Amino acid sequence: MRERRRITRKKTDIHKSSFQYRLTKFWSDLSTRMSYFRSETIGLEKIPQDSIVIFAPNHCNTLIDALNILRMRKGPTVYGARADLFNKPALAKILRYLKIVPLVRVRDGLSNVTKNYETMSEVYTVLGDGIPFCMFPEGTHRPMHSLLSLKKGIFRMAIEVDQLYDRDVYVVPVGLEYGDYFRFGSTCLIQIGDAINVSSYMREHPDEGDAETYRNLLGILKERMSELITYIPDDDNYQAIWDYTRIKTAGRRPSSLQERLKNNRTVISSVLKDLDNSDAASLLEAKLNAAKEFNNMRKAEGISYRSFGFKHPLLRFVGKTLLALVLLPILLPFAIFSALPMIVSGFLCNKLIKDKAFCNSVRDVVIFLLAPIEAIITLIVGLCCSVAWYDILLLMLSFFVAPAIAYCCLEWSRRWLSDLRLMFKPALCKKFETVRTM
């Protein structure tokens, strides 16, 4: 029989809700949602009710991943983050207010890992009180359509919690699929997968050793997580496969983000099948090399994938231009209102942030912090100057939504300029069609 470890629970109030937290969560959810031109959440009904739930999302977009998990459901969620973030007392207080607890990783030194016992005791109390805990099983982020090796810590936690409570413990896989990891105003698809009943597994496999249990459960989790995202398991050919996928799906107008994901997975599945087929391998290599060559040409010309694959590019460009001229007088004030957040986030991303995967997180946090401050200043100035209340309200609302609108306009302008450049690159268009029909 499996040996039962002695687990303790620590009294904690980190998961207790308050008016301030609910207000902060409301604005955080809203500002994160405004960071995307399009966003969908699918599968909320798969989250077990009246059970202990641990969310297991893929980790590809730094802090934004946690913010999207937070907004996908009502109510609080407690998170684990790397322990070195808590070294500064002021930051540690902020993180705790946001319901984030420190997790020491093996890379931080084996002597420090024992500090996790106190944190885990607190997490067990949180889970026992019915609050979900979110843990990224990859351990670190990587802006790629793939998965790093999953760490066994998530199932060690689940098994220990199972020993404490009579309710079943579930690990719920979550897939985070982004249209772009680095550009603000892209798309975000959140998909909840089929939950893994860890308690049931333990009852059905009482004689399994720990190593075998972790290996089997991690295998199940990886399989279910990979079904929720665009998944390219081949790191050696990753970029070529992704380029080829984008070429094959360019110009399509899927009705939903889930359909777009399905289109990506169909192309990738075909490529992986050919990789395993020795007869098709040589032809596939030619396709991937052509896709890689096309991508290098495209990047050198500064042209987006989104400009390719349309039947009537000239009409599309003219329509975009006319629409821009009509909307310009309306959108110009929003550009002015968003100047400060855009300048601050631009400076931070260009001068201080080395890992560009953090840029979207920085932009979101800057909007989250500065928009309310600008709105409050507007309110004070408006009241002091006896401005009509409806004008004050309109200006305050403008400061809240302006950055999101401005970033969307910048992205739209980038695509417009890309369309313009492509009109003068017939050789690149021909190359695209050649690769697409291979």
C-alpha positions as CSV (number, residue, x, y, z in Angstrom):
1,M,0.0,0.0,0.0
2,R,1.1,3.6,-0.7
3,E,2.5,5.3,2.3
4,R,0.4,8.3,3.4
5,R,2.5,11.4,4.2
6,R,1.6,13.6,7.1
7,I,0.3,16.9,5.7
8,T,-0.4,20.1,7.6
9,R,-2.7,23.0,6.9
10,K,-1.9,26.6,7.7
11,K,-4.5,29.1,8.6
12,T,-4.6,31.8,5.9
13,D,-6.8,34.5,4.6
14,I,-5.1,35.0,1.2
15,H,-8.2,33.7,-0.6
16,K,-10.7,35.8,1.3
17,S,-12.6,38.2,-1.0
18,S,-13.2,41.8,-0.3
19,F,-14.7,44.8,-2.0
20,Q,-11.2,46.2,-2.9
21,Y,-10.2,42.8,-4.4
22,R,-13.5,42.5,-6.4
23,L,-13.1,46.0,-7.7
24,T,-9.4,45.3,-8.7
25,K,-10.4,42.0,-10.3
26,F,-13.2,43.7,-12.3
27,W,-10.8,46.3,-13.7
28,S,-8.1,43.7,-14.3
29,D,-10.5,41.5,-16.2
30,L,-11.8,44.4,-18.2
31,S,-8.3,45.8,-19.1
32,T,-7.0,42.3,-20.0
33,R,-10.1,41.7,-22.2
34,M,-9.5,45.0,-23.9
35,S,-6.0,43.9,-24.7
36,Y,-7.4,41.6,-27.4
37,F,-9.3,42.5,-30.6
38,R,-11.1,39.1,-30.2
39,S,-11.3,36.8,-27.3
40,E,-13.2,33.5,-26.6
41,T,-13.6,31.2,-23.6
42,I,-14.7,27.7,-24.2
43,G,-15.5,24.8,-21.8
44,L,-16.3,26.5,-18.5
45,E,-18.9,23.7,-17.9
46,K,-16.0,21.2,-17.7
47,I,-14.7,22.7,-14.4
48,P,-15.9,20.3,-11.7
49,Q,-18.2,21.8,-9.1
50,D,-18.1,21.1,-5.3
51,S,-14.6,19.6,-5.8
52,I,-11.0,20.6,-5.3
53,V,-9.7,22.1,-8.5
54,I,-6.1,22.8,-9.7
55,F,-5.8,24.6,-13.0
56,A,-2.9,23.5,-15.3
57,P,-2.5,26.0,-18.2
58,N,0.3,26.1,-20.8
59,H,2.7,29.0,-20.2
60,C,3.6,30.9,-23.3
61,N,2.9,34.6,-22.6
62,T,4.3,35.6,-19.2
63,L,2.0,37.5,-16.8
64,I,-0.8,37.7,-19.4
65,D,-1.3,33.9,-19.0
66,A,-2.2,34.4,-15.3
67,L,-4.4,37.4,-16.1
68,N,-6.4,35.4,-18.7
69,I,-6.9,32.5,-16.2
70,L,-8.1,35.0,-13.7
71,R,-10.7,36.5,-16.0
72,M,-12.0,33.2,-17.4
73,R,-14.3,32.7,-14.5
74,K,-16.0,34.6,-11.7
75,G,-14.5,34.5,-8.2
76,P,-10.9,34.5,-7.0
77,T,-8.1,32.2,-8.0
78,V,-4.9,31.8,-6.1
79,Y,-1.6,31.4,-8.1
80,G,1.9,30.2,-7.7
81,A,4.8,32.3,-8.9
82,R,8.6,31.9,-8.7
83,A,9.9,32.7,-5.3
84,D,12.6,35.3,-6.3
85,L,9.8,37.8,-7.1
86,F,9.1,38.0,-3.4
87,N,12.6,39.1,-2.4
88,K,11.5,42.7,-2.2
89,P,9.0,43.3,0.7
90,A,7.0,45.9,-1.2
91,L,6.5,43.7,-4.2
92,A,5.8,40.7,-2.0
93,K,2.9,42.6,-0.4
94,I,1.4,43.5,-3.8
95,L,1.7,39.9,-5.0
96,R,0.0,38.6,-1.9
97,Y,-2.8,41.1,-2.4
98,L,-3.2,39.7,-5.9
99,K,-3.4,36.2,-4.3
100,I,0.0,35.0,-5.5
101,V,2.2,32.7,-3.3
102,P,5.9,32.0,-3.8
103,L,7.0,28.7,-5.2
104,V,10.7,27.7,-5.0
105,R,12.0,25.8,-8.0
106,V,14.8,23.2,-8.0
107,R,16.9,25.6,-10.0
108,D,16.8,28.0,-7.0
109,G,18.8,25.4,-5.0
110,L,17.7,22.3,-3.2
111,S,18.3,23.9,0.2
112,N,15.6,26.5,-0.6
113,V,13.0,24.0,-1.9
114,T,12.1,23.2,1.7
115,K,10.5,26.7,2.0
116,N,7.7,25.3,-0.2
117,Y,6.4,23.3,2.7
118,E,5.0,26.5,4.4
119,T,3.5,27.7,1.1
120,M,2.0,24.3,0.3
121,S,0.3,24.2,3.8
122,E,-1.3,27.5,2.9
123,V,-2.4,26.3,-0.6
124,Y,-3.9,23.2,0.9
125,T,-6.2,25.4,3.1
126,V,-7.1,27.5,0.1
127,L,-8.1,24.4,-1.9
128,G,-10.0,22.9,1.0
129,D,-12.1,26.1,1.1
130,G,-13.1,25.6,-2.5
131,I,-10.9,28.2,-4.1
132,P,-9.0,27.0,-7.3
133,F,-5.3,27.1,-7.4
134,C,-3.4,27.8,-10.7
135,M,0.0,26.2,-11.3
136,F,1.9,26.3,-14.6
137,P,3.2,22.7,-14.9
138,E,5.9,23.7,-17.4
139,G,7.6,25.8,-14.7
140,T,8.6,28.6,-17.0
141,H,7.2,30.4,-20.1
142,R,8.2,30.0,-23.7
143,P,6.5,31.9,-26.5
144,M,6.1,28.9,-28.8
145,H,3.2,26.7,-30.0
146,S,4.5,23.7,-28.0
147,L,5.0,22.4,-24.5
148,L,8.1,22.2,-22.3
149,S,8.5,19.1,-20.1
150,L,5.8,19.1,-17.4
151,K,7.0,19.1,-13.8
152,K,5.6,16.6,-11.3
153,G,5.0,19.2,-8.6
154,I,1.4,19.7,-9.7
155,F,0.5,16.1,-9.1
156,R,2.5,15.9,-5.9
157,M,0.3,18.7,-4.7
158,A,-2.8,17.0,-5.9
159,I,-2.0,13.7,-4.3
160,E,-1.1,15.3,-1.0
161,V,-4.4,17.3,-1.0
162,D,-6.3,14.1,-1.7
163,Q,-5.0,12.8,1.6
164,L,-6.5,15.7,3.5
165,Y,-10.0,16.0,2.2
166,D,-12.9,13.7,1.4
167,R,-13.7,15.5,-1.9
168,D,-12.2,14.4,-5.2
169,V,-9.2,16.4,-6.4
170,Y,-9.1,17.4,-10.1
171,V,-6.3,18.8,-12.3
172,V,-8.0,20.8,-15.1
173,P,-5.9,21.3,-18.3
174,V,-6.3,24.8,-19.8
175,G,-5.1,25.8,-23.3
176,L,-4.1,29.4,-24.0
177,E,-3.9,30.1,-27.7
178,Y,-2.8,33.6,-28.9
179,G,-2.9,35.0,-32.3
180,D,0.5,36.7,-31.6
181,Y,2.7,36.5,-28.5
182,F,4.3,39.9,-29.0
183,R,1.7,42.2,-30.6
184,F,-0.9,44.0,-28.5
185,G,-4.5,43.7,-29.7
186,S,-4.2,40.2,-31.1
187,T,-6.6,37.3,-30.3
188,C,-6.9,35.0,-27.3
189,L,-8.7,31.6,-27.1
190,I,-9.1,30.0,-23.7
191,Q,-10.1,26.4,-23.8
192,I,-10.8,24.2,-20.7
193,G,-10.2,20.5,-21.3
194,D,-11.4,17.3,-19.7
195,A,-10.4,17.3,-16.0
196,I,-8.2,14.6,-14.6
197,N,-9.7,13.0,-11.4
198,V,-6.5,12.4,-9.4
199,S,-8.5,10.9,-6.5
200,S,-10.1,8.3,-8.7
201,Y,-6.7,7.5,-10.3
202,M,-5.2,6.9,-6.9
203,R,-8.0,4.6,-5.8
204,E,-7.7,2.6,-9.0
205,H,-3.9,2.3,-8.8
206,P,-3.1,1.8,-5.1
207,D,0.1,-0.3,-5.7
208,E,1.8,2.0,-8.2
209,G,5.1,3.5,-7.2
210,D,5.4,7.3,-7.0
211,A,7.6,7.5,-10.1
212,E,5.2,5.5,-12.2
213,T,2.2,7.5,-10.9
214,Y,3.8,10.8,-11.7
215,R,4.9,9.6,-15.2
216,N,1.4,8.3,-16.1
217,L,-0.5,11.3,-14.8
218,L,1.9,13.7,-16.5
219,G,1.5,11.8,-19.7
220,I,-2.3,12.1,-19.5
221,L,-2.0,15.9,-18.7
222,K,0.4,16.6,-21.6
223,E,-1.9,14.8,-24.0
224,R,-5.0,16.7,-22.9
225,M,-3.1,20.1,-22.9
226,S,-1.7,19.5,-26.4
227,E,-5.2,19.0,-27.7
228,L,-6.2,22.5,-26.6
229,I,-3.5,24.5,-28.4
230,T,-1.7,24.7,-31.7
231,Y,0.9,22.0,-30.8
232,I,4.1,21.5,-32.7
233,P,6.1,18.8,-30.8
234,D,9.1,19.0,-33.2
235,D,11.5,21.6,-31.8
236,D,14.1,21.0,-34.5
237,N,11.7,21.9,-37.3
238,Y,9.4,24.1,-35.3
239,Q,9.9,27.4,-37.2
240,A,9.6,25.8,-40.6
241,I,6.4,23.9,-39.6
242,W,4.9,27.0,-38.2
243,D,5.7,29.1,-41.3
244,Y,4.2,26.4,-43.5
245,T,1.1,26.3,-41.4
246,R,0.6,30.1,-41.6
247,I,1.0,30.0,-45.4
248,K,-1.5,27.2,-45.8
249,T,-4.1,29.0,-43.5
250,A,-3.4,32.6,-44.8
251,G,-6.4,34.5,-46.1
252,R,-9.0,32.3,-44.4
253,R,-11.8,33.9,-42.4
254,P,-12.8,31.4,-39.7
255,S,-16.0,32.0,-37.9
256,S,-14.4,31.5,-34.5
257,L,-11.0,31.3,-32.9
258,Q,-11.7,27.6,-32.2
259,E,-12.1,27.0,-36.0
260,R,-8.8,28.8,-36.6
261,L,-7.2,26.5,-34.1
262,K,-8.7,23.5,-35.9
263,N,-7.3,24.7,-39.2
264,N,-3.8,25.0,-37.7
265,R,-4.0,21.6,-36.1
266,T,-5.2,20.0,-39.4
267,V,-2.1,21.4,-41.3
268,I,0.3,20.4,-38.5
269,S,-1.2,16.9,-38.3
270,S,-0.6,16.4,-42.0
271,V,3.0,17.6,-41.7
272,L,3.8,15.4,-38.7
273,K,2.3,12.4,-40.5
274,D,4.5,13.1,-43.5
275,L,7.6,13.4,-41.2
276,D,6.9,9.8,-40.1
277,N,6.5,8.6,-43.7
278,S,9.9,7.9,-45.3
279,D,8.3,8.1,-48.8
280,A,6.9,11.6,-48.2
281,A,9.8,12.9,-46.1
282,S,11.8,14.3,-49.0
283,L,8.8,16.2,-50.4
284,L,8.0,17.5,-47.0
285,E,11.6,18.7,-46.6
286,A,11.2,20.7,-49.8
287,K,8.0,22.2,-48.6
288,L,9.4,23.3,-45.3
289,N,12.6,24.7,-46.9
290,A,10.4,26.7,-49.3
291,A,8.3,28.0,-46.4
292,K,11.4,29.0,-44.6
293,E,12.8,30.8,-47.6
294,F,9.5,32.6,-48.1
295,N,9.4,33.7,-44.5
296,N,12.8,35.2,-44.7
297,M,11.8,37.1,-47.9
298,R,8.6,38.3,-46.2
299,K,10.4,39.5,-43.1
300,A,13.0,41.3,-45.1
301,E,10.2,43.3,-46.9
302,G,8.3,44.0,-43.7
303,I,5.1,42.3,-44.9
304,S,2.7,40.5,-42.6
305,Y,1.3,37.0,-43.2
306,R,-2.2,38.7,-42.9
307,S,-1.7,40.4,-46.2
308,F,-1.5,37.2,-48.2
309,G,-4.2,34.8,-49.5
310,F,-6.9,37.2,-50.5
311,K,-8.6,37.0,-54.0
312,H,-8.9,40.8,-54.5
313,P,-6.1,42.5,-52.6
314,L,-6.5,45.8,-54.4
315,L,-10.2,46.1,-53.6
316,R,-9.4,45.1,-50.0
317,F,-6.7,47.8,-49.8
318,V,-9.0,50.5,-51.2
319,G,-11.7,49.6,-48.8
320,K,-9.4,49.8,-45.8
321,T,-8.1,53.2,-47.0
322,L,-11.6,54.6,-47.3
323,L,-12.7,53.2,-43.9
324,A,-9.6,54.8,-42.3
325,L,-10.4,58.2,-43.8
326,V,-13.9,58.0,-42.5
327,L,-12.9,56.9,-39.0
328,L,-9.8,59.2,-38.6
329,P,-11.7,62.2,-37.0
330,I,-13.4,59.9,-34.5
331,L,-10.2,57.9,-33.6
332,L,-7.8,60.9,-33.3
333,P,-9.0,62.0,-29.8
334,F,-8.5,58.4,-28.5
335,A,-4.9,58.6,-29.7
336,I,-4.4,61.8,-27.8
337,F,-6.0,60.3,-24.6
338,S,-3.8,57.2,-24.8
339,A,-0.6,59.1,-25.3
340,L,0.8,58.7,-21.8
341,P,0.3,54.9,-21.4
342,M,1.7,54.3,-24.9
343,I,4.8,56.5,-24.2
344,V,5.4,54.8,-20.9
345,S,4.9,51.2,-22.1
346,G,6.9,52.0,-25.3
347,F,9.9,53.3,-23.2
348,L,9.8,50.2,-20.9
349,C,9.5,47.7,-23.7
350,N,12.3,49.3,-25.8
351,K,14.7,50.4,-23.1
352,L,14.3,48.2,-20.1
353,I,12.7,44.9,-21.1
354,K,15.1,42.4,-22.5
355,D,12.7,39.5,-23.0
356,K,10.2,40.8,-25.5
357,A,7.7,38.1,-24.4
358,F,7.1,40.4,-21.4
359,C,6.0,43.4,-23.6
360,N,2.3,42.6,-23.8
361,S,2.3,42.1,-20.0
362,V,4.0,45.4,-19.5
363,R,1.5,47.2,-21.8
364,D,-1.4,45.6,-20.0
365,V,-0.1,46.5,-16.5
366,V,0.6,50.1,-17.6
367,I,-2.9,50.5,-18.9
368,F,-4.3,48.9,-15.7
369,L,-2.4,51.4,-13.6
370,L,-2.4,54.6,-15.6
371,A,-6.0,54.7,-17.0
372,P,-7.7,55.0,-13.6
373,I,-5.2,57.6,-12.5
374,E,-5.9,59.7,-15.6
375,A,-9.6,59.2,-15.1
376,I,-9.4,60.4,-11.4
377,I,-7.3,63.5,-12.5
378,T,-9.9,64.2,-15.1
379,L,-12.7,64.0,-12.5
380,I,-10.8,66.4,-10.1
381,V,-10.0,68.9,-12.8
382,G,-13.5,68.8,-14.2
383,L,-15.1,69.4,-10.8
384,C,-12.7,72.3,-10.0
385,C,-13.5,73.9,-13.4
386,S,-17.3,73.3,-13.0
387,V,-17.5,71.1,-16.2
388,A,-20.8,69.5,-16.8
389,W,-21.0,66.0,-15.2
390,Y,-21.8,64.2,-18.5
391,D,-18.7,65.7,-20.1
392,I,-16.6,64.6,-17.1
393,L,-18.1,61.1,-17.4
394,L,-17.4,61.0,-21.1
395,L,-13.8,62.1,-20.7
396,M,-13.2,59.5,-17.9
397,L,-14.6,56.8,-20.0
398,S,-12.4,57.8,-22.9
399,F,-9.3,57.5,-20.7
400,F,-10.3,53.9,-19.8
401,V,-10.9,52.7,-23.3
402,A,-8.5,54.9,-25.3
403,P,-5.3,52.8,-25.0
404,A,-7.0,49.6,-26.2
405,I,-8.5,51.5,-29.2
406,A,-5.2,53.2,-30.0
407,Y,-3.3,50.0,-29.9
408,C,-5.9,48.3,-32.2
409,C,-5.5,51.3,-34.6
410,L,-1.7,50.9,-34.6
411,E,-2.0,47.2,-35.4
412,W,-4.6,48.0,-38.1
413,S,-2.2,50.7,-39.6
414,R,0.7,48.1,-39.6
415,R,-1.5,45.7,-41.6
416,W,-2.5,48.5,-44.0
417,L,1.1,49.4,-44.6
418,S,1.9,45.7,-45.1
419,D,-0.9,45.5,-47.7
420,L,0.5,48.5,-49.5
421,R,4.0,47.1,-49.7
422,L,2.8,43.8,-51.0
423,M,1.1,45.5,-54.0
424,F,4.6,46.3,-55.3
425,K,6.1,42.8,-54.6
426,P,4.7,40.5,-57.3
427,A,7.6,38.1,-56.9
428,L,6.8,37.6,-53.3
429,C,3.1,37.0,-54.2
430,K,4.2,34.4,-56.7
431,K,6.5,32.7,-54.1
432,F,3.6,32.6,-51.7
433,E,1.3,30.9,-54.2
434,T,4.1,28.4,-55.1
435,V,4.6,27.3,-51.5
436,R,0.9,27.2,-50.8
437,T,0.2,24.8,-53.7
438,M,3.1,22.5,-52.9
